[in-house]
Amino acid sequence: MEESIASLLRPEYVAEAASQWNATGETVLLDEVTNFVYEFKSQEERRILRLTHNSHHTEDEIVPNWIG
């Protein structure tokens, strides 16, 4: 991941994104190549959170049609 993009992703942003999925406990960075991939627990299940900078993909490319 480009350092200029990586520096924009602050821990509070990750926490806010994970909180949208009822995250509990630690959010662990698993990968950061073209996305930031995190793991966390929600309601005792493992969840994966993937964050992508908008310079890589538009919202329409990321959000499935069934969400909109």
N, C-alpha and C positions, 0 to 999 in steps of 0.2 A: 504494500500500500504506500502511496506517495506520502512523504512526511507532512506535506502541507495539508493533506486531507486527514491524515491520522491525528494531527494536532487539534482538529476541529471537534473530534469525538471525545468530549469530556465525560468523566465518570457519572456526573449528574444526568447527562443525556441518556446514558445507558440505563441508569436506574429508573428514569422516567419511562423509557420504552418498555423495560421489563415489568414495571408496575402496571402497565396496561394489560398484562397477562397474569396479574396476581402473583408476581414473583415473591418468593420468600427465601431468606438466606442469601448466600453469596452468589453473584453473577460472575461466571468464570469465562474469560476470553479463550476460545478454542482455536481461532484462526483469523488471520487478517491479510489476505492476499488482495482480492478485489472487493471483498465484503468483510465485515466484522461479524464473526459468529460467536455467540455466547451460549452458555448452558446455565439453566437455573431450575429451581423447583417451583411448581405451582400446584397447589392442592395435592401434594405428595406425589406428583408425577414429574418426570424430567421433561423439560421443554427446551427447544432451541430457538434462539432469537437471532435473526440475520439482519444486519443494518448495512445499507448500501448508499454511498454518496450519490447525489443526483447528477453528478458529472458522468457517472457510469451508465445509468439507466433512467428513463423517465418514469413517472408514477404509473402511467398506462402500461409500461413494460413489466412492472413489478406486481401491481395489484391484480389479482385474478378477477375476471369478469363477474363472478358470483358475489364479490364483496361490495362493489360499487352501488 
